[in-house]
């Protein structure tokens, strides 16, 4: 048992439950005295607060109380903390106790308040209202506790160690399903106890008289209490709903980033909508198929004591378990079942996402439909059965008109939950299946990002889109005369309709055929074949989300992945050796290159430092410190070295900039590297701290020339010009070695010459630029004049295709290595011999010219490797 995780998880859940219950109780006191119109408005705000995406609310508070938050100067509170997690979860979950308590108080009778007019204020609350709501408060508290315990997105973004977030990190790092399941037992036990407790707590509450008039409730509560609760509830609604929406709309960069975010995220927008719509439709179809009685069913088929309905009741209760456990746990289970050769076609399609959503949210559709049918008119059902109506006819003409509002509401709630679900999707996302919610989570994982507002605004537009479609359909259908007798061949077989709907939802996207060959030919102007290096896993030569690649002077490949390992492969892909980074608790390394001495530099963003390793994996030196001053780091992301040995480091987050250093007294060389102990298990102090001299820096947040928005990749060409992959500005910027802006190219989009989140770049001797597009899952090649030459790949799992690639590198022969992150492999694109010959001619001419200027790099691979 990890006691730190248990302590943090229990603290977060308990404090969230306590704070959310207080918020809900105060709001319920005010609601009881409001007229019906105002009451409905407040209830609507509460439902909106409950339905808002967690990452949207989190992004709002990062904007105000993050490291560079606009309120930090006068409100020095750290949102990246356990308290910040409790605060945000309370703002998300307070409507649960509100709705539970208010529902219990709706069963108050006027005589209970009028029996003793002197009992008012706190005496009324303590003596009558709290006892009446005790059961509802307990149920709401337990539900809030479980939802807070199993929340994944908020603690993960705020970097608070709790069970769901740590389970995701450990599985992503070690790919160990059994260890993740052992870690998750409290997350399964709590929902099971909750379900058992709820099943045994069906408490009837008879009503003899009508509900309590708001005026009477307000009078007995007292104007002081009513005004106090009203003021607190208004502030709560502003903080929970008004502030997030206002922050999105009022920030200027939301609107300046919106066109680029839409152009670069067209596939993500479509994925978000189709996954959510198809999942909600499949859940509704399956719920109707399960609950609609057959023609032979007895007339008491909707009687709660009927054995069939008792089975449905138990089944419906069990369906809540996937909803209450973390979606990450569901993803781990799906990987264990479907990540094999038998189900590869399905596993690499959108079907795996639809299945995950159907399993997780079926309880909402099933129980809503079942409850709606229990309230249906049994006389109409019996009349239709006596007339010989089929199941389809009974559904269409008898049941659906009565349950349509409930079923439609269930469809819409499931649609919303699927629309901004991250945890169910994050481990099983298929190639090209990234959604807007997942993109927002990835951008927020390192702190507030300006582009998140634009993506959240797009998500909210998608959320209200079905309401607009429904309104339009209502107008059209009112003028439409339904032609009867259509579809006679299939209408008598509703099970077929359900099967077709579910099958279409599972297989909606194109399925890729898995290739068993390690090498495949490709169509390209520059490359003739591609070789696959590595498979998913944590074993020798296996990879788990490779993040960066580099090549040494002997054309050996180095890969760093989510396990925190650096693995070395020969040019033909044979595993040679590996070593572990000194620390990985705060985060994993990202950013690699080769220095002038032939050593490998690995950047650790969360430790604000760079590490120099010998080709044998010995730690030679570490340098860098956290801060925003010149020469300090805040989330460094990429590193590159020019021919003079100057080191460039890009930063993201608080400081959007590139800094230039010269390193002196590196400490050890390959000849005496045996004096340094292996990195694995060695403390940080074992590495020598060299003298890092800051030379210059340039850049700031923005989208003007020379400004950056998450500079993810760096490389240097043969003339020491620096290329920066300005990822969230969807462009490449080019600077001189002293940081003078030269030019930029690229804009957001998926067409030729357009870019979507370029994460890395490298340049060959002929000046051709190879841009790694994370968003479009492809490599786009530009010539020396920034004109597009060709596009390699696209979303997919086949050789030559990609799933969110992170990094690129070139070797001395011009072969291209790509860190194919979500496919958990590196792809080596082997250069055509005709291109290699012509490229070396260009390199020779470049060498001759550079010898006269003294700017010659040590070797070809040094200049072109990121």
Secondary structure, DSSP 4 states (H G I P E B T S, - for coil): --HHHHHHHHHHHHHHHHHHHHHHHHHHHHHHTS-HHHHHHHHHHHHHHHHS-HHHHHHHHHHHHSTT-TTTTT----SSSHHHHHHHHHHHHHHHHHHHHHHHHTT--HHHHHTTTT--HHHHIIIIIHHHTHHHHHHHHHHHHHHHHT--HHHHHTT---HHHHHHHHHHHH--HHHHHHHTHHHHHHHHHHHHHHHT--------SPPPPHHHHHHHH-HHHHHHHHHHHHHHHIIIIIHHHHHHHH-HHHHHHHHHHHHHTHHHHHHHHHHHHHHHHHHHHHHHHHHSPPTTS-TTTT-TTSHHHHHHHHHHHHTHHHHHS-HHHHHHHHHHHHSSGGGHHHHTSTHHHHHHHHHHHHHHHHHHHHHHHHTS-HHHHHHHHHTT--HHHHIIIIIHHHHHHHHHHHHHHHHHHHHT--TTTTTTPPTT---HHHHHHHHHTTS--HHHHHHHHHHHHHHHHHHHHHHHHHHHHHT-PPPTT-STTTTT-HHHHHHHHHHHHHT-SPPPPPP--SEEE---SSEEEEEEE--BSSSTT-BSS--EEEE-TT--EEEE-TTSEEEEE-TTS-EEEEEE-S--SS-----EEE-TTSPEEEEEGGGTEEEEE-TTSBEEEEE--BSSSTT-BSSEEEEEE-TT--EEEEE-SS--EEEEEEEE-----GGGGGGSPBSTT--GGGSB--EEEEEEEE--BSSSTT-BS-EEEEEE-TT--EEEEEGGGTEEEEE-TT--EEEEE--BSSSTT-BS-EEEEEE-TT--EEEEETTTTEEEEE-TTS-EEEEE--BSSSTT-BSS--EEEE-TT--EEEEETTTTEEEEEEEPHHHHHHHHHHHHHHHHHHHTTT---S-HHHHH--
